[in-house]
Amino acid sequence: MKKRTLINDIASHLQVSIATVSLVLNGKAKQSRISDAVAQRVLAYVEEVGYKPNQLAKSLRTGKTHVIGLVVEDISNPFFATVAWLIEKQAFERGYRIIYCSTDNDPAKTRELISMFQERHVDGFIIVPSEGIEKEVGAILREHTPTVLFDRLLPALPTNYVVVDGAQGTYAAAGHLLEQGYRHIAFVTTDSQQTQMEERLRGYTRALHEHNLTPLVKRVTVTKETEKLVADIQEFIQHTTPCDAIIFATNYLTIYGLEAINHLQRRIPADLAIISYDDHDLFRLYSPAITAIAQPVESIAKNVIDILLQELQHPTEPVAEPAYQVVLPTELLIRCSSLRQGRQPE
């Protein structure tokens, strides 16, 4: 097995100090008054022998790993996948690497993953928090590790966050359906009490109450048994009379809902208008195309990484109120699934 080349081997071969080699490799030759000739000799030899710095040793010296831990609910979900890709791309351009993982919204799994990242000494955290992890996030904050939450909050903790105004999104969606003449509008959501889900419910109920209409809310327990979820939604639609429109609180609930509607042989939008919170490629291709409350994924990713890098580059003591609390608007993408027959999207 070929012996690994060490920094002292390079220094010995070139007859320069270890400090000189280190300064050249870290781009500090000029400011350290190392001649261009010496710097070129070091770089040429490093390339010749294929030297790779020991990242663990480097991180121990500098206290920085240039690695960020990204904890999301489900990396296979198009929303989280797109945001994660955009964050990774922007972080890479600024010299950081991302390690990301899915929690499946499971508190025990989330705690284990956060602990794993702490053992790896990541420089910062980007977290989509599951319920019941306030203690773990609180510990990260007490360690002064830069942290940004996104998609949802932990209201009891003073954290930086980037969220979307879910209440505004569902309020606009319900308002659109009311303008189309629908009056028996249901809302299918999960049984989660997390902030983003409660905000989506709040926007819907506010719109209906303003029109003196009774909310029709169905909460489902999300499991991996998709057939049960579809059957649960199907039963709700079948026994909720009258019901002429449904807003689904997530894109995956919309997909299960479309399957349930198909089983019931209901026509969209003739029998039932549909709006999804969160867009999906499937919804543009579906016939009829599905109206969606779109989240600004590019803006979410940019704000998240900008805030975290600002914290990494200019660390400060934790304060009662964090510096960055960003709330972004949604956009209602009106397609045929929510329009009265004969009308076309503008």
Secondary structure, DSSP 4 states (H G I P E B T S, - for coil): -PPPP-HHHHHHHHTS-HHHHHHHHTT-TTTTT--HHHHHHHHHHHHHHT----HHHHHHHHS---EEEEEES-TTSHHHHHHHHHHHHHHHHTT-EEEEEE-TT-HHHHHHHHHHHHHTT-SEEEE-PPTT-HHHHHHHHHTT--EEEESS--TTS--EEEEE-HHHHHHHHHHHHHHTT---EEEEEES---HHHHHHHHHHHHHHHHTT---EEEEE---S-HHHHHHHHHHHHHHSSS--EEEESSHHHHHHHHHHHHHTT--TTTT-EEEEES--HHHHHSSSPPEEEE--HHHHHHHHHHHHHHHHHS-----SS-S-EEEE--EEE--GGGSPTT----
